[in-house]
């Protein structure tokens, strides 16, 4: 999937979020994308060659969690959409990442970002 993995520089919305992900990388880990998330709770989603990283701001007392989900622990990645009459599969800006512990929904600032994150995650799950 050339559009997924051939990019040398990560795609990102916010440089501070990218730097936060980069500071927590394991030796040799490569970050592909960091997208700002909208809606309650999630601050951003990072996608690396080893895991999905979610920033969760929904904790009591202004606490923030950075959650790492290795690809081996992801059961599915879904496009979350209202029913459409036109059949626009990627006309949504929300994806859901399911693990045995639950589902993490992430809403993006644009359909193309949701599509890219979905494809990055799926590519790593099935390769």
C-alpha positions in Angstrom: 0.0 0.0 0.0 2.3 2.7 -1.3 0.2 5.7 -0.1 0.3 4.3 3.4 3.9 3.5 4.1 6.1 5.3 1.7 5.9 8.7 3.3 9.1 9.5 5.1 7.7 12.4 7.2 4.7 11.9 9.4 1.4 13.5 8.6 0.1 15.6 11.5 -2.4 18.4 12.4 -0.6 19.8 15.4 3.2 19.9 15.9 2.9 19.7 19.7 0.9 16.5 19.4 3.4 15.0 17.0 6.2 15.8 19.4 4.3 14.3 22.3 4.0 11.0 20.3 7.6 11.2 19.2 8.8 11.5 22.8 7.2 8.2 23.7 8.4 6.1 20.8 10.2 2.9 21.4 13.7 2.3 19.8 13.3 2.0 16.1 9.5 2.8 16.1 8.3 5.0 13.3 5.3 7.4 13.5 3.2 7.7 10.3 0.4 10.1 11.4 -0.9 12.1 14.3 -4.3 13.6 13.9 -6.2 15.9 16.1 -9.4 14.5 17.3 -12.7 16.4 17.9 -15.4 15.7 20.4 -15.4 14.7 24.0 -12.5 12.8 25.5 -10.0 12.1 22.8 -7.3 14.7 22.2 -5.4 12.9 19.3 -4.7 9.6 17.6 -1.2 8.6 16.6 -0.5 5.7 14.2 3.0 4.1 14.2 4.5 1.0 12.7 3.8 -0.9 16.0 0.7 0.6 17.6 -2.1 3.1 17.8 -1.7 5.8 20.4 -4.8 7.6 21.8 -4.8 10.7 24.1 -7.8 10.5 26.4 -8.8 13.7 28.2 -12.0 12.3 29.7 -10.6 11.5 33.2 -11.8 13.3 36.3 -9.6 16.1 37.7 -8.2 17.2 34.4 -6.1 14.0 34.1 -5.0 12.9 30.7 -4.1 9.3 29.6 -2.0 8.2 26.7 -3.1 4.8 25.7 -1.1 2.5 23.4 -2.9 -0.3 21.5 -0.6 -2.8 19.8 -1.9 -4.0 16.4 -2.0 -7.5 17.8 -4.6 -6.4 20.3 -6.9 -4.7 17.8 -9.9 -6.8 16.8 -11.3 -4.5 14.2 -11.2 -1.0 12.8 -14.5 0.4 11.5 -15.9 3.4 9.7 -18.7 4.9 11.8 -21.3 6.5 9.6 -24.9 7.5 9.5 -26.8 5.6 6.9 -26.3 7.3 3.5 -28.5 7.1 0.5 -25.6 7.8 -1.8 -23.4 5.0 -0.5 -20.5 7.2 0.4 -18.6 4.8 2.5 -16.0 7.3 3.5 -18.3 10.3 3.8 -17.7 10.2 7.6 -15.0 11.6 9.8 -15.2 9.0 12.6 -13.5 5.6 13.0 -13.8 3.0 15.8 -10.9 0.9 17.0 -12.1 -2.3 18.8 -10.1 -4.2 21.3 -11.1 -6.9 23.8 -11.4 -4.2 26.4 -13.8 -2.0 24.4 -14.2 0.3 21.5 -12.4 3.6 21.0 -14.2 6.1 18.7 -12.2 8.9 17.2 -13.8 11.8 15.2 -11.5 13.7 12.9 -11.4 17.1 11.3 -12.2 15.8 7.9 -13.1 12.7 6.0 -9.8 12.2 4.3 -8.0 12.1 7.7 -10.4 9.4 8.9 -9.9 7.5 5.7 -6.1 7.7 6.0 -6.1 6.6 9.7 -8.5 3.7 9.0 -6.3 2.5 6.1 -3.1 2.8 8.1 -4.5 0.7 11.0 -6.1 -1.8 8.7 -2.9 -2.2 6.6 -1.0 -3.0 9.8 -3.6 -5.5 11.0 -3.7 -7.6 7.9 -0.1 -7.6 6.7 
